[in-house]
């Protein structure tokens, strides 16, 4: 494909003049904030990191591009990548094409910078830089795992790997940049560190779809937490940090099940005559019918590992006990995430790390104290979902057998049209700046003001032509607003 011709694996330059040295190696909070405030950074390789002409001519270590990316090929960032490679003498992307703007953050494995292409200022990228000389063998294997996984992803809620560059002792991943930061920072900006239930449903639904995609590839995430849920400029989420993942076999299946549906059938009409007009009244008869539904299930139920990795407040009991774990750790963490978004704290948090782990490993289930009472519509469904996800026995935990297919059917997510989730409008929250696109949203989703005016104008014309008709004019009903359907 055209995309594959330009991305992922590129050779390094012999005249490198970019580096990540003293002015970018901020360790304290104060210096980090000062670096973030800079509009640009002057970065150059140390003399010790300059490459000889022999080593510079060697190709970089390759990470196989496991899958094409048809769902992301229309991303505007690809236009910038293609423009840069077309101007390159050898048709490939080099480090000299990149201009680092500022340090975004530092992690356990490396640092992340905001960068742009030198000849194309309208596209922002994030570049994750890892210094192999500073890593242990175990951490280096985590970096390699992340590279393999990034190269296989093609999903709107997961990062796109635009380039993978290895030069000297540096490994660089060029991926999407998310200007709205992470969900943890957004949560800290809300009153009492809590989100409205409609916002929780919005973010939880998108995380669920992202986890479903990962599990369909046999990837167990193992690091779900608000800090790893980034928010794109359009307000939708993007999972990050895949160094703790592990792969397993998965067998996709199509399963049939029956479900009951209510249908309004056999309409009967009665007519009454007046001296002015004929009036008709309609009576509906509701009938219950069953129908066969085919569902796609792809869950790595055979996944197994004994490594204890992750953030302690999000660890599943089987991780804490060291008894071995599988795909269920992601669904446990998903329950902890929903709880924290609703209540501003994790459900088993103690006064110390050790007490938190004891609470997780104990036989006591999740509780909702008086301090966390909330009365919004849909809270009962949210609590029920949390309880079913935070089951200590992973064999009984919701999602462990059939994955997201079962979780999607929970009443907490009633009303969501899952194939249209990418077009839904994000919630309006303090500290969240959303760039509105010109694309039309689904009809049942919040419309932009321009589209809303157009719809109301059209409906007004219809009303003028047919007075007395009763129509539902609520075009601003978001999908994530909780509702019960009563026939």
C-alpha positions in Angstrom: 0.0 0.0 0.0 1.0 3.6 -0.5 1.1 4.2 3.3 3.5 1.3 3.9 5.9 2.7 1.3 6.6 5.7 3.5 6.5 4.7 7.1 7.7 2.6 9.9 11.3 1.7 8.9 13.8 4.3 7.8 17.6 4.5 7.6 19.4 7.0 9.8 21.5 10.0 8.6 25.2 10.4 8.8 25.0 14.1 9.6 22.8 14.0 12.7 22.3 17.3 14.3 19.4 16.5 16.6 19.7 15.0 20.0 18.1 14.8 23.4 20.8 16.2 25.8 21.1 18.5 28.7 18.4 21.1 27.9 15.9 18.3 27.5 16.9 16.0 30.4 14.7 17.6 33.0 14.4 15.6 36.2 12.7 18.0 38.6 9.2 19.3 38.4 10.4 22.9 38.1 12.8 22.3 35.3 10.2 20.2 33.5 7.7 23.0 33.7 10.2 25.5 32.3 11.0 23.1 29.4 7.3 22.8 28.6 6.9 26.5 28.5 9.6 26.9 25.8 8.4 27.4 22.3 11.4 25.5 20.9 14.4 23.6 22.1 17.9 23.7 20.9 18.9 20.0 20.8 22.1 18.6 19.4 23.8 15.2 19.7 26.8 15.0 22.0 30.1 14.2 20.5 30.0 10.8 22.0 26.8 10.0 20.2 27.9 11.0 16.7 28.0 8.1 14.3 30.8 7.1 12.1 30.1 7.0 8.4 30.2 3.2 8.4 27.6 2.8 11.2 25.5 5.6 9.7 25.1 3.8 6.4 23.8 0.7 8.0 20.0 0.2 8.0 18.1 0.5 11.2 16.8 -2.5 13.0 13.5 -3.4 11.5 10.2 -3.8 13.3 7.9 -5.7 10.9 4.9 -3.9 9.7 2.4 -6.6 10.5 -0.7 -5.1 9.1 -1.6 -2.3 6.6 -3.6 0.7 8.1 -6.6 1.2 5.8 -8.6 2.8 8.5 -6.0 5.6 9.2 -4.8 6.2 5.7 -7.0 9.3 5.4 -5.4 10.9 8.5 -4.0 14.3 7.6 -0.7 13.4 9.2 0.0 11.0 6.4 -0.2 13.9 4.0 2.7 15.5 5.9 4.7 12.3 6.0 4.2 11.7 2.3 5.1 15.3 1.5 8.4 15.0 3.5 9.3 11.7 1.9 8.5 12.9 -1.6 11.0 15.8 -1.1 13.6 13.5 0.3 16.4 12.5 -2.1 16.0 8.8 -1.4 12.2 8.8 -0.7 12.6 8.0 3.0 12.1 10.0 6.2 15.3 11.0 8.1 15.8 12.5 11.6 16.9 15.7 9.9 13.3 16.1 8.7 12.1 16.4 12.3 12.1 19.5 14.5 11.6 19.0 18.2 9.4 21.7 19.8 9.2 20.8 23.5 9.4 18.1 26.0 5.9 16.6 26.7 6.7 14.1 29.4 9.1 11.5 30.8 8.4 7.9 31.6 10.0 4.7 32.9 11.5 3.9 29.5 12.1 7.2 27.7 10.9 10.7 27.0 8.2 12.1 24.7 8.6 15.2 22.7 6.3 17.3 20.6 7.8 17.5 17.1 7.0 18.7 13.6 8.3 18.1 10.1 10.7 20.9 9.1 8.9 21.6 5.8 5.4 21.0 7.1 4.4 23.0 10.2 0.7 22.2 10.2 1.0 18.6 11.5 2.0 17.8 15.1 3.6 14.5 16.1 4.8 12.9 19.3 8.2 11.2 19.2 9.1 8.8 22.0 12.8 8.6 22.4 14.4 5.7 24.3 18.1 5.5 25.2 19.1 1.8 25.0 22.2 2.5 27.1 20.1 3.4 30.1 17.9 0.3 30.0 18.2 -3.1 31.5 17.7 -6.2 29.4 14.2 -6.6 30.7 13.2 -3.0 30.0 14.7 -3.2 26.5 12.5 -6.2 25.8 9.5 -4.1 26.9 10.6 -1.4 24.3 10.8 -4.1 21.6 7.3 -5.4 22.6 5.9 -1.9 22.3 7.4 -1.5 18.9 5.9 -4.7 17.6 2.5 -3.8 19.0 2.5 -0.3 17.6 3.4 -1.6 14.2 0.3 -3.8 14.2 -2.4 -1.3 15.3 -5.0 0.3 13.1 -7.8 1.8 15.2 -9.2 5.3 15.8 -8.7 5.0 19.6 -5.1 3.6 19.4 -1.9 5.3 18.2 -0.6 5.2 14.7 3.1 4.4 14.2 4.2 6.8 11.5 7.9 5.9 11.8 10.2 3.7 13.7 13.8 5.0 13.6 16.9 3.4 15.3 20.1 5.4 15.3 23.1 4.9 17.5 21.8 3.9 20.9 18.4 5.7 20.4 15.1 4.1 19.5 12.4 6.6 18.3 8.7 6.0 17.7 6.9 8.7 15.8 3.2 8.6 16.8 0.1 10.7 17.2 0.2 13.8 19.5 -2.7 14.4 21.8 -2.9 18.1 22.8 -5.5 17.6 25.6 -3.2 15.5 27.8 -4.4 12.5 29.7 -7.6 11.6 31.4 -6.0 11.7 34.9 -5.1 15.4 34.4 -8.6 16.1 33.1 -10.1 14.4 36.1 -8.0 16.6 38.5 -9.7 19.6 36.9 -13.2 18.5 37.7 -15.2 19.3 40.9 -14.3 16.7 43.5 -12.2 15.0 40.9 -15.4 13.3 39.5 -16.9 13.2 36.1 -20.7 13.4 35.3 -22.1 10.0 34.6 -22.7 10.8 30.9 -19.1 11.7 30.5 -18.0 8.5 32.3 -20.2 6.5 29.9 -18.6 8.3 26.9 -15.0 7.6 27.9 -15.7 4.1 29.2 -17.4 3.1 25.9 -14.4 4.2 23.9 -11.9 2.5 26.2 -14.1 -0.7 25.9 -13.9 -0.6 22.1 -10.1 -0.1 22.2 -9.7 -3.0 24.6 -11.9 -5.1 22.4 -9.7 -4.5 19.4 -6.5 -5.3 21.4 -8.0 -8.5 22.7 -9.1 -9.5 19.2 -5.4 -9.4 18.2 -4.5 -11.5 21.3 -3.0 -8.6 23.1 -3.5 -8.3 26.9 -2.9 -4.6 27.8 -2.1 -4.8 31.6 -1.6 -1.1 32.1 -5.0 0.5 31.9 -5.3 3.6 34.0 -6.3 7.3 33.5 -2.7 8.4 32.9 -2.5 6.1 29.9 -5.7 7.3 28.3 -4.8 10.3 26.2 -7.3 12.7 24.7 -7.0 13.7 21.1 -7.7 17.2 19.8 -11.2 16.1 18.8 -12.0 15.0 22.3 -11.8 11.2 21.7 -9.4 8.9 23.5 -6.2 7.2 22.6 -4.6 4.5 24.7 -0.9 4.7 25.1 2.1 2.8 26.5 2.1 -0.8 25.4 5.4 -1.9 26.9 3.7 -4.1 29.5 1.5 -6.0 27.0 1.8 -9.6 26.2 0.5 -11.6 23.3 -1.6 -14.7 23.3 -3.5 -16.9 20.9 -7.0 -15.9 20.1 -9.7 -17.8 18.0 -12.3 -15.4 16.6 -15.8 -16.9 16.5 -19.3 -16.0 15.4 -21.8 -17.1 18.0 -25.6 -17.1 17.7 -27.9 -16.2 20.5 -31.6 -15.5 20.9 -32.9 -12.3 22.3 -36.4 -11.0 23.1 -37.7 -7.9 21.4 -40.8 -5.8 21.8 -42.7 -4.9 18.6 -45.7 -2.8 18.0 -47.9 -4.7 15.7 -51.4 -5.0 14.3 -52.4 -1.4 14.5 -56.2 -1.0 14.6 -58.1 2.1 13.9 -61.4 3.5 15.2 -63.2 6.3 13.4 -65.5 8.9 14.9 -67.4 11.4 12.8 -67.9 15.0 13.7 -69.7 17.8 11.9 -66.3 19.3 10.9 -63.9 16.4 10.1 -63.1 12.8 10.4 -61.0 11.9 13.5 -59.0 8.8 13.7 -57.5 7.3 16.8 -54.9 4.5 16.8 -54.5 1.7 19.3 -51.2 -0.2 19.5 -50.8 -3.8 20.6 -47.3 -4.7 21.9 -46.1 -8.2 21.3 -42.9 -9.9 22.4 -40.9 -11.8 19.8 -37.6 -13.6 19.8 -34.9 -13.2 17.1 -31.6 -14.7 16.4 -28.5 -12.5 16.8 -25.1 -13.3 15.5 -22.2 -11.9 17.6 -18.5 -11.6 17.0 -16.4 -12.9 19.9 -12.6 -12.7 19.9 -11.2 -13.0 23.4 -7.8 -14.4 24.4 -9.2 -16.8 27.0 -6.1 -18.9 27.0 -3.7 -16.0 27.8 -1.5 -16.8 30.8 1.4 -15.0 32.5 2.9 -14.9 36.0 4.7 -11.5 35.7 3.5 -9.0 38.2 3.4 -5.7 36.3 1.2 -2.6 36.4 0.1 0.2 38.7 -0.7 -1.1 42.2 -4.2 0.5 42.5 -5.2 -1.2 39.3 -3.8 -4.6 39.9 -6.2 -7.5 39.8 -6.2 -10.0 42.7 -4.6 -12.7 40.6 -1.8 -10.4 39.9 -1.3 -9.5 43.6 -1.5 -13.2 44.6 1.0 -14.2 41.9 -1.2 -17.2 41.0 -1.1 -16.4 37.3 -3.3 -14.2 35.2 -4.8 -13.8 31.8 -7.2 -11.5 29.9 -9.3 -10.9 33.1 -6.8 -8.3 34.4 -7.9 -5.8 31.7 -11.6 -6.2 32.7 -10.7 -5.8 36.4 -8.8 -2.6 35.5 -11.7 -1.4 33.4 -14.0 -1.7 36.5 -11.5 0.2 38.6 -11.3 2.9 35.9 -15.1 3.4 35.9 -15.1 3.6 39.6 -12.4 6.2 39.7 -14.0 8.4 37.0 -17.3 8.3 39.0 -15.9 8.8 42.6 -12.5 10.4 42.2 -10.6 7.6 43.9 -9.8 3.9 43.3 -12.1 1.4 45.0 -9.5 -0.4 47.1 -7.2 2.5 47.9 -5.6 2.3 51.3 -3.3 4.5 53.4 -0.2 3.0 51.8 0.7 0.9 48.8 0.9 -2.2 51.0 -2.6 -1.6 52.5 -4.0 -1.1 49.0 -2.6 -4.4 47.9 -4.0 -6.1 51.0 -7.5 -4.7 50.2 -7.3 -6.0 46.7 -6.2 -9.5 47.8 -8.8 -9.8 50.6 -12.1 -11.6 50.1 -14.0 -8.4 50.7 -15.8 -7.1 47.6 -16.1 -3.5 46.3 -18.2 -1.1 48.4 -19.8 2.2 47.8 -19.6 4.3 51.0 -21.9 7.1 52.1 -19.2 9.6 51.1 -19.6 8.6 47.5 -23.4 8.6 47.1 -24.5 10.0 43.8 -28.1 10.2 42.7 -27.8 10.8 38.9 -29.9 8.6 36.6 -28.0 5.6 35.7 -25.9 5.2 38.9 -27.6 1.9 39.8 -26.5 0.5 36.4 -23.0 1.9 36.8 -22.7 0.3 40.3 -23.9 -3.0 39.0 -21.4 -3.0 36.1 -18.6 -2.2 38.5 -19.6 -5.0 40.9 -19.6 -7.5 38.0 -16.2 -6.3 36.7 -14.6 -6.3 40.2 -15.2 -9.9 41.0 -12.3 -11.4 42.8 -12.6 -14.8 41.1 -11.5 -14.1 37.5 -13.6 -17.1 36.3 -16.7 -15.3 37.4 -15.7 -11.9 36.2 -17.7 -10.2 33.5 -15.8 -10.2 30.2 -13.4 -13.0 31.0 -15.4 -15.5 28.9 -16.7 -13.5 26.0 -14.9 -10.2 26.4 -16.4 -6.9 25.3 -19.3 -8.7 23.7 -20.9 -9.3 27.0 -20.0 -6.0 28.6 -21.6 -4.0 25.7 -24.9 -5.6 26.5 -24.9 -4.3 30.1 -27.7 -1.8 30.8 -25.1 0.9 31.6 -24.4 1.1 27.9 -28.0 1.0 26.8 -28.6 3.3 23.8 -25.1 3.2 22.4 -24.9 2.5 18.7 -21.5 0.9 18.7 -20.7 1.1 15.0 -21.2 4.9 15.2 -19.2 5.5 18.3 -16.4 7.3 16.4 -18.8 10.0 15.3 -20.2 10.8 18.7 -19.6 14.3 20.2 -17.4 14.4 23.3 -18.8 15.9 26.5 -18.3 19.5 27.5 -15.9 19.4 30.5 -13.8 21.9 32.3 -10.3 21.9 30.9 -11.2 20.0 27.7 -10.7 22.0 24.5 -12.2 20.2 21.5 -11.4 21.0 17.9 -14.6 20.7 16.0 -14.4 19.0 12.6 -16.5 19.7 9.6 -17.8 16.1 9.5 -21.4 15.5 10.1 -22.3 13.5 13.2 -24.8 10.8 13.5 -28.4 12.0 13.7 -28.9 10.9 17.3 -25.7 12.6 18.4 -25.1 16.2 19.5 -25.0 18.3 16.3 -22.8 21.3 15.7 -24.5 24.6 16.0 -24.5 25.1 12.2 -25.9 21.7 11.5 -28.5 22.1 14.4 -29.8 25.3 12.9 -30.1 23.6 9.5 -32.1 20.8 11.0 -34.4 23.1 12.9 -35.0 25.1 9.8 -36.0 22.0 7.9 -38.2 20.8 10.6 -39.9 24.2 10.9 -40.7 24.0 7.2 -42.3 20.6 7.6 -44.4 21.8 10.5 -45.6 24.8 8.5 -46.8 22.3 5.9 -48.4 19.8 8.2 -49.9 21.6 11.2 -51.1 19.5 14.0 -48.7 16.6 13.5 -46.7 15.5 16.4 -43.0 15.0 15.8 -40.0 14.4 18.0 -37.9 17.5 17.6 -35.1 16.6 20.0 -32.1 16.5 17.6 -29.6 17.3 20.4 -29.9 14.0 22.3 -26.4 12.6 22.9 -26.0 8.9 22.8 -24.4 8.7 26.2 -27.4 10.3 27.9 -29.0 7.6 30.0 -32.6 6.6 29.1 -34.9 3.7 29.7 -37.1 2.6 26.8 -40.6 1.7 27.9 -43.1 0.5 25.3 
